[in-house]
Each structure stands twice: as structure tokens, then as C-alpha cells.
């Protein structure tokens, strides 16, 4: 039985929440391994909608253990707000069903403010972040000045760590012409948060190693998408963490040998939020129609997503950088009714045909998509739960996606509802 890693194979918003929720029925533990509360997951269960940001999707399943790994940047206040919001919907979050890595980096108010200052400052520094402090928190982590969850348990050394953090941030604030942060105020705020957060703290690498040795099934849940990876994505229009599947090991403390099947999630078309290259974007009536049908608005931000045709060249690329074994194709029903559907198979760059997206920002902006046209279908695919319920032409489209990407389709999602899923290959039994 393989442990399973779920990653986005595009620019995020591929429907990972539903797929993770669907798979979590077979898992014992669901682990978030990177990102923060900037990437929202929307789940629809028995007609009821749940919106998650920081918490793993597995929290909606009874008798499952949810874990936030060390690769995540953790906003204590956002966490407490999310717990209250879910409780109002009948979902209890306690230390019995959620554990948080003691070495997780904290997102503090100064991170959120710095993020917003940079985005609002001028066009040269804006990259389209959610302004939630994710990037600045990761900067402090690699700069070795971050406050981590475990630090809240040692109030004797916390003032020194706050001073170290503020030596950097107050210098930045002086550059912005802003008043400095008061270390005493920050200490008071963190001291007040400590008893609310520390009961969840855990030595996660050790916990997961024990569970793995007991034969428990672990489901690793990524946020965002592989094309937003800080190394392998469309830099600089990326997130501040590694979003590829290998981060499942680094972001939890389990070795790579514990990572088994990699499931890549992709839409039957392509979307992107914020700035950056998007070769197949349809800034026209087709893009607007896809966006309206797919309700393409950010779970957390409400920002409209840019929409375009499926880019097989990009998903083929992320399949390699993530080591994807199989794909979960979502939102096939949004393409119902199109006479023809286009799929990008490669690009033209400066008169030369290439089969991948180059790493350079300038080259990425210049590529032109090479399209293949596929006949559409008129019959509905929404709510289908078996291949027999799909139109023949829709099946041809799915099979062509498989061929172009070089990965089999393991799951097919035909609506936001949990049960509207066609299983081709069970990742846990692959």
C-alpha cells in the first residue's frame, strides 16, 4: 500500500481539496507540507460548502488525523479564526484530530504588513501575492531569524528571538518611513497566543515515522501548483515555497522513501490567478465563458481567475518535475457544449518549435502556443460516476490528454460533489 502525495499540476486551483477529501476516506493521516493560508480549498459535501485555507482537507473526515508539517508557514490568528468558522459548521478541531509541527515558522502581523507594502509600493515590486505574509515569513525562515511554534514554549528565550527578528524588520520599516515595531508588544501578543496554540504542537517527523512503521496510510496534501514552485515555476511570478512532490518529504521530516504514489491534479482547461505568463490564456468571450461556468474566483481572495485552454506541454513538464504517476482530471463538465476544444501541444519561440516552457521570464512572455483542435461534445458530463455515463467524444478528449501528457488518468471529477468521481486507478493500491 503506497502513501500518496497530491500536487497541483498547473498554477493551483485545480480542485485538490475535493480530491484530497475523496482520498482521505482511505487514509489514516492527512498532512499539509508547504504553503500557508494563501491557498484555499473549497469542498462540497452533501450540498454543504466548506472553505479551508490552512487546515488539511482531512479535518472534515471523522476519525482521521490531520497534520500541519514543518514546510508550512503558520499564521496563528488565521488558524484560530478558521477553527471558529468550521466549528460553526459542525466541525470540531482539537489536539486529538490535529497536530502541528513544533518547528513550523509563524506568520506574524509584521509579515502581512510588509507583504502589503511591497505589493502596493510600485509595479516593479508587485507580483500578485495574496498579501497574507507568506513570502516575508519564508524569507525570515531561510534568513534564520523566524519565530517558530516551539519558541512560544520558552518565554525566557523568546525576547532575544524577537529582538533578532526586529533588527531586520525595523530597518525595513525605517526605509518605508514607518514607525518601528515594539518588541514588548510583540512578546505580549505571542505570550497570549501560546496557550491556544501549543496544545497542538508535535514532533511531527517522529509522529509520522511511527505511524508509517505501524502501516498507517499517509496522504500528503500540497497547496497551489507545481508551476508556482519557487525553483521550477514561472519565476518570479511564483509562490515562496517548493510546491513539487519532493517537498512532501522535506516539509514533513519523512525521508523520500516514505513518499509513494504521486497524483497530479489538473483541470480539463487552465486557469491562473494574478500576474505572470499564461500561453493559452483566452482573454476573450471563450475565457469569460469558461470562467463563468467554472465559477473561477479565488476561494480566499475572491479574485477572478484568468482562463484558457488546456496546456498539455505544461502539464507534461510538471509531470516530470514532480514524478507524477497518474492524473486526476477535474471540471470536465465545464467544457460541455463546445463545438471544438483546443489543446496546446507545444510552443513556438523566436521561430523555433519547443516542447517545454523555458525558464527565462522574457522567453516565457514570447512563447506562442501550438494548438491541436479536438471535436467537442453536446451531451452533459456533469455528475457522471462511470465511463459509461460519459459521451464518447468526452472520453476521446480524456484519452488524448493522457497521450499528450504521457500520464494515465487515475481519477476523473465531474462536479464539486464528493461522490461525483470516476475512479480508474486507486492511488493507494497502485
N, C-alpha and C positions, 0 to 999 in steps of 0.2 A: 504494500500500500504506500503510495507516494504522498509526501507532503506537497502542497500546491501553492504556487506563487501566482497571484493575479496582478497583471500590469496593464496599463493603458498602452495601446499600440499606436495611438495618434497623439493629438495635443491635449488629451484629457477630455472629460465629459463624455466618455464612451459608453457609460452605463455600467461601470464597475460595481456600483452599490448593489444593484439588483442581482448581478451575477454572484458577487460575494455572498449576499444574503441567501441565494439559492443553494450555493455550495456549502454554506455553513451548517446546513442541516446534517451533513455527513462529517463535519469537522468537530473536534473537541475544543480546539483553541483557534481564535481568530486574532491575528496580530497586525497592527499598523507598523510599518517600518521606515517611513520617511514622510516629509512634508509637515504641514501644520493644519490650522483650521481655515486655510485659504482654499482648500479643495472640497467642495460639498458633494455629498451623495444623497440622492433622492430615492426612496424606496416606497413602493405602493404595495401594501399587504392587505388583502381582503377589502379593497376600496379605501383604505386609510393611508394617508401620505405621511411619511416620516422624513425629516431632513436632518442629516448628520453632517458634521463638519470635522470634528476632531476625533470623535469616538469611532472605533471599528464597527463595521456593519453588523458583526456578530452579536452586538449587545441586544438586538431585537429578538434573538432566539433564546428561549429559556434553557437553562442548564448548560450553557456554553460559557467558556472563559474568554473574555476579551482582554487583549494586552496592547499597551502602547509602548513601542520599542524605543531604544535609545537614539535611533535615527530621526525621530520626530522632534520638532521644536514645539514646546508645550506652553500654551497660554493658560495660566491658572484661572483667570476670571472667565475666559471664554468657555473653559471646561465646566466651571460651576454653573454658568448660565445654561449650557447645553443639558446638563443633568436635570436642572429645574424644568426646562422645556419638555424633556422626554418624560419626566415624572407626571407632568400634566396630561400626557397621552397614555399613561398607564405603564410606562417602562421604568422599572427601578434600577438604578445604577448604584452598586455598593462595592466595597472591597472584596466581597465574595465573588462577584462576577466580572470585576475589572481590576487589572494590575497595571501599574505604570513604572517604567524603568527608572530606578533611582538616579541614574546618570543622564536622564533626559535634560536637555537645555530648556530653560524657561524664557518665554517671550514676556517682556515687561513693557509698561507704558512708554518708556523711552524708545523702545524699538518701533512701536506703532507710530509714534510721532516722527521719528527720523524717516521712516518709510514714506509717510505722507509728505514730509518736507521735500524729499527728493523727487517724488512724482509731481508735485505742484510747482517745483522750482523753475524748471525750464524744459523745453522739448528735448534738449540734449541728454538730460538725465532720466527722462521718463521712459519706462519700458513696459508699462501697463500692468503693474503689480496690483494686488488687492488691497494694499496699504494696511496690512494686518501685522506688519512687523516681522514677517518670515525671513526675508533676506538679511536685515540687520542682526537678527538673532543667530543665524548661521554664521555671519561674519564674526560675531563675538565668540562663537564656538571654536572656529578654526584659529581665531586670534588668542585663544586660551585665556579669556577674561570673562567667560559666561558664568552666570549663576545657574546652578543645576539643582534639581529637586532635592538631592541628598544634602545640599548646603543648608536647607531650611531646618534640618535636624540638628545642626551645630551652630547655635546662635552666638557662640563665643568667637568663632572664626568668620561669621558672616559679615561683620562690619569691614574687615580687611578686604574681603572679596568685593564688597560694594565699592570701596574706595578704588580698587584696581579697575573696576568697570567704569566708574565715573571719571577717572583720569582720562580715559579715551573719549567718552561721550560728552563730557563738559567742554572739552576742547572743540569738538564739532559744533556744539551749541553756541560757543562764543563766535565761531566762524559764521554761523547763521544770524548772529546778533540776538540770540535768545538767552534768557536767564538760565543759570546752571541748575541742575538737579541737586536737591538736598539729600545727602546720604542718610541723615537721621530719619527723614520722612520715608525714604525707600525701605529702611530697616523696619520701621513701624508697620508699613504695609505688608511686607513679606512675613513678618512675625505673626500678623493677624491671619494671613492665608495658611500658614504652616499646619495648624491642627485640622484644617478642612481637606488638605491635600495629602499630607504624609501617611494617613492610613492606607492609601492606595499604593504606596511605594514598595518596590520589589526589586530583588536582584534578578532581573529578567533573563539574562543569559543562562543563569543557573536553573531557574524555574523551567525554561523551555527545554534545556538539556535533559532534565529529569523526566519531563513529560514525553519527550521523544524516546527516551530509553524505555519508558513504560508502554510504548507502542501507540501513543495518542496521535491522532491526526491533527496536523497543524496547517492552517490556511493563512498565508501571508497576503495582506491586503495593501497594495500600493495606492498612492494618490497621484493625481494628474496623469501625465502620459509620457512615454519614452522620448517623444520629440521635444519635451520640455526639460530633459536631462541637462544638467549644467555642463557636462562634458560632450554628450552625444546629440544634444538637441540643437535647435536653431538659435544658437548663441549670437548676441546677448539676450535675445527675447526668449528667455528660459526661466525656470524656477531656480532656487538656490540650493537644491539638493540633487543627488543622483536618483533618478526615477526608474532606471533599468532594473531588471530582475536580480542582478548580482547584489543590489543594495539590501535585498531581503536578508542576506547573511550578515552584512556589516551593520545594518540597522537594528539587529536584534541580538547580536552576540553569538548566534549559532554559526558554525562553520559551513562552508559551501556544500559539504557532503550531505547536510540536512535538507537542502533545497532539492526538491524532486521535479515535478511536472510544472512547466511554466505555461500559463494560459494567458494569451494576449487578447484584450478586449478591443474591438473596433466597431464603429458604426458602419452601416451599409453606404454611407456617404461620409463627408469630412466636415468637421467644424473646428473653429479656433476662437478663443477669446483674447481680446487685447491686440497688441501690435505684433509685427513680425511677418516673415514670408508665409505665403499660402498659395502655392502654384495653381491649385484647382478652384480657387475661390470664385464664386459666381455672384458678383456684385450687380445683380440684375433681378428680373422677375423670378427666375428659377431659384436663385438663392433665397429670395424672400419667401417663396412658396415652401421650400424645404424648411426654413426657419419657423414658419407659422405652423406647418403640420407637425414638426418635431418639437414644438414649444421650446425652442432653443434660446433659453435665458439661463444665466448662471444661478445655481442653487443658492449660493451665498450672496452674490453681488447683485443679481438681477440684470446684469449686463447682457445685451443681445449678443449671440454668438454669430460669427461670420460663418457662412455655409458654402459648401461646394461639392463637387463630385468626388467619388471615392478615388483615392490616390494609392494604387497598388504598389507603385515604386517606393513610396514612403513606408508603407506597412511591411513590404518585403525587407526594407532596410532595418526597421525596428525588430523584425523577427530575428534578424542576425545579431543585432547588438544586445538583445535580451535572451537569446537562446530559446525562442518560443517553440513549444511542441505542438500547440493547437490554438485555434482562434475561437472566440465567442463573438459572433456577428450579431449586432443589436440594431434595432429600429429598421428592420427590413420593410416593415409596413409603411414607412414614410414615403417609400418610392412607388407605392401602389398608384397606378393610373398614368404614369408617364409613358408616352409613346416610345421614346428611346431614352436610354440611360448611358451616360458617358463614364468611362473608367480611364484614369491616367495610367499608362504603362511605362513611361519614362519621360525624359526631358530633352529639349534642345538647349544647348548652352553655347552661345557665340558660334553658331553654325555647326556644332558637333553634337551628335546624339549620345546621351549618357543614361545610365540606368539607376542612378542614385542621386540624392540631394547633396551637393557639395557642402563643405564645412564653412566656406567663406561667406561672410554677410553679403558682400557685393554680388558674388556668384549666385547666391540663393535668390537675390532680388531679380536677377536677369533670366533665370531659367523659364522656359516656356513648356507647358505640358504637351505631351503626345497622347492623344485620346484614341480609344477604341470605342465604337458605338455598339450597344447591345440592345436588342429589342426589349421593350418593356412588357408589362402585363396589366390587365384591366381588373382581374378578379382580386378580392381582398386577401391579404396575408395576415391581417391583424387577428390576434388571439389564436392563431394556429398552434397546435401542440403536437403535430406529427407531420412528416414529409407528405403524407397522403392528402393533407389539408392545404398544401401549397400549390399554387398554379405552376404548371410545367415550366413556364418561362422564368419564374422566380427561382426555381431550382437550378435552371441553367445559369442564371446570374450568380448564384452562390457557388456553383461548381467552377465558374470562370474566375471568380475571386480566389478560390483555392489554388487554381493553376497559376495565376499571375503572382500571387504572394509566395507560393511554394510551401504553404502550411495547410493542413486539413482543418475543416470546420468541426470543432468539438461540440459547440453549443450554438443554438440559434434562438434569439429572443424576438418575439413578435408583438410585445406590448410591455408597458411598465409593470404589469401584474406579475407577481412571483411565479405563478404556475404556467404562464404563457411562455413556455420554454421548450424547445425541441432538443433532446439530448441525443448526440451522435456518439460521443465517446466520453465516458466518465473520467475526468482527470485524476480522481483519487484511485482509480483502478487501472490506470494506463500502465 
